[in-house]
Amino acid sequence: MSDVTLTTLLKLKQRGEKIAMLTCYDATFAATACTAGVEILLIGDSLGMVLQGHDSTLPVTIDDMAYHTASVKRGNKGALILSDLSFMSAATLEQTYQSCAKLMQAGAHMVKLEGGAWLADTVSLLAERGIPSCVHLGLTPQSVNVFGGYKVQGRGEQQAQKMLDEAIALEQAGAALLLLECVPSELAERISRAVQVPVIGIGAGPGTDGQVLVLHDMLGLSLSGRTPKFVRNFMQGQSSIADAISLYTQSVKDQSFPAAEHEFHA
């Protein structure tokens, strides 16, 4: 496929065509996902669990993220590469710049931060320095100890309004992309309609501008044996991993995924 840029993603949103994002951690899967039409490759700090065997994303370092970003870059065939800023790699502004430089120099086109409206100044300063950002709202795994576990966010009206206001503020600050995790479908659709930038969902229903899943989850692989409600095993009935990824992309595009059983509600 031709190179996917921020302009490409904006045009997809404006046309109402869904965007397919998938986590990726190495060159072989990067090439396979690109061939299947995945537009965004997310080097997620989920690698701490699915690759390193940790029970959370917290042990992942920025050097880990840069290593896997560089690996994905070598296999990429036109997708936009989005890389996570790992836990406490953006605790200060100077540290944020250094961490972003590592990821961008490794091959990322955009960085992802977890947080809320308090990130607005950081997002603005990054944009001024040529670093596009995606802000991750809702269930942010790096804050799992604050949330008291992996719980749906934004179910109450006050919490929902706060998340909507934060999304608008972050877009105004210069965020190029928003990602909503484990958010009621009704709220995710409200946010997607309220902002001009693309909104990607995971456990956020069908009303967002695109979908993302962890690669290992959508292939039916799990160390814990537990499958999140919002995950579909695309490997079932397929003869190859490439076919499974192609089915995932097709299902996002034709809006058969996510289905009703994958949604959360207020």
N, C-alpha and C positions, 0 to 999 in steps of 0.2 A: 504494500500500500504506500501511497505518497505520505510524506512526513506529516504527522499530526502536530499541530501547533495550538496555541491558545485561541487563535482566530478560527481554526477548524472547529474547536469545541463550542465556541460561541455560535457559530453558524449551525451546528447540529442542534443546539438548544432552540435557536430561533425557528428552525424547520420542524421542531417537534420530534426529531429523531433521537432515540435513546443512545447513550454513551456507554460502552462496555469497558470496565476497568477490572483488572485482576492483579492480585499480588504475584510477584515474581522475584526470584532470588539468584538466578544463574543464567548463563548464556543460552543453554539449550532450550529451556522453557521460554526464554524471551523470544527466540526465533519462532518457536512453535506457536506462541500466543499471537505474535504479529501475523503469522500466516493465517491464523483463524480470524483475524480482523479486530483483535482487541486494540482499542485506541490508546489506553493509558496503562502503563506497567507501573504498579506501586511496589517499591521496595519497602515493605512494611516492617516495623519492629516486631511484628508477629513472628519474624524469623527466630526470635528468642524462644518461642514455644515449639514451632513446627520443625525447626532445624537444630536448635541447640538443646532442646529438651527442658527448658526452664518452665516454671509454672506461671510466669507472667512476662511482660515485656520489659520489666524494670532492669534486669541485668545487661541488656543490650547497650553497647557503647557506640559512639559516633564513628569509631574506627571500623567496627563491625558493619555499620551502615554504608560507609564509604567503600569497603571491600566488595560488598554484594552489589552496590550500585555500579561499580566498575565492571563486575562480571556481567550484569544485565546489559550494560552499554555495549559490550562486545558482541552480544547476540541480537541486539535490537535491530529491527528492520523497518523503522519508521514510526513506531509508537512514541508518545510523549512519556518521558521517564519522570516519575514523582517519587521522592525519597523522604522518609520520615526523619525528623530530628528526634533522636533518642532521648530517653529520660535524663533530665538535668543537663542536656547538652546546649540548652538555650536559657540558662538561669540568669545570665546577665546579657546586656546588649553586646558587649565585646565578644563574649563567648558565643552568642548567636551568630555574629558575623563570621567567626572562625569556623564554626560548625557548618554553616551554609557554604562557605568557601570550599571546605573538604568535599561536600556532597556535589556541588556544582562542578568542581574540577574533576571529580570521579565520573561525571557523565549525566547528572540529574539536570532536568530542564526546569524543575519546580521543587520546592521543599514543602513539607507538611508539618504543621504545628498543632498541638492539642491545646485547647483552651477556650476562652470566650472573649468578650468585649475588651478585657484588659490587654489583649494582644494587639489592639488597634494601632498603637504607636509603633510597635515592632513591625507590623505588617506594612505600614506606611514607609518606614525607614528602609525596609528590605526592597520595596518596590522602587524607591528612589535610586537604589544601588543595583538595579537590574536583576533582582532576585524575585521571581514570581512566587507567591505562596498560596497554599491551600490550608484552610483552617478546619480542624476536625472538632465538631460540636456533638453534644449528646453524651453518649457513653464514651468517655475517653479513657482507654485502658491504662494509661500512665497514672491516672487518678483513682484507680480501683480501690485503694485503701481509704480514700476519702468517701467514696460512694458506699463502702461497706459491701462490695461485691459487684458482679456484673448485672446491673439492673437497668430496666428501661427508664429513660429520662424524658421529662416534658409531659408527663401525664396530667398533672394539675394545670388549671388555667393560668395561674400566676407563673408557674415554671415555664409553661408553653409561651406565654407572652414575652417573658424574659429572653428565651432562646430566639424568638422571632426578632426582637429588638437587637440582639447581639449580632445576628446574621446580617441585618441591614447595616449596622454600624461597621462591621468588618468589611462588607462590600465597599462602603464609602471610604474606608481607610485604604483600600487597594487590593484586597484579597482577590485572587484570580479564579478561585475555585472554593467551594465549600463541600465538606463531607459530613453527613449526618449518620450516626450509628445508634441503633436501638432507640428509635424515636417513633411515637405513634404516627401512623400513616397520614392522618388528617393534618397534623402539625407539619410534617415533612412536605406535604403538598402546598400548604400555606407559605412556607418559607421559599420553596422553589418558585412560586408565582410572584413573591414579593421582591426578589432580587433578579438582576440581569445576568449575573454570572452563573455558570452551570453548577448544579447541586447534585452530588453523587450520594446514593444511599446504600447502607448495609443494615438490614433489619429496619428499614424506614419506609417500606411499602412501595407501590408502583408509581407514585405521583412525583418522584424526583426525576431529574434529567438523565440519570444514568444509575448504574448499579456496580457494586464491587463485592467480590467474595475473596476469601483467602483461598489460594490455589489448592492447598491440601484438603480443605473442607469440601470444595466442590468436586474433588476427585474421590470423596468418601474415605479419606485417610484421617485418623485421629489417634493420638497417643492416649488420650483420656477415655476414649470410647463414647464420649458425649457429643451429640450433634446439636448445635444451636438451632432454635426454632426457625430462624430465617435462612437456613442453609438447605440447598437441594443437592443431592448427589447426582451429578451429571454423567458420572461414569457408568451408571446403571444402563444396561442395554447397548453400550458402545463397545466397539472392538479395539479402540486405541485411545490413548490420552489426547492425541490430536483431535480425534472425533469428539471427545467429551468437551474440549475447550471450544471447538466450533459450535457445538450444540448450546453451550453457555452463551456465546456471543449472539447466536441466532435467537435464543429465548429472551435475552435482554432486548434485542432489536424489535422482535414481534410482540413484546410485552406479555408473553406467557409466563415470564418470571420477573418479579416474584408473584406468586399466586396468593390467594386468600389465606392459606394455611401458614404462610411465611410472615404475616403482618402482625403488628402490635397496634392496639387501639387505646384511646384515652379513656 
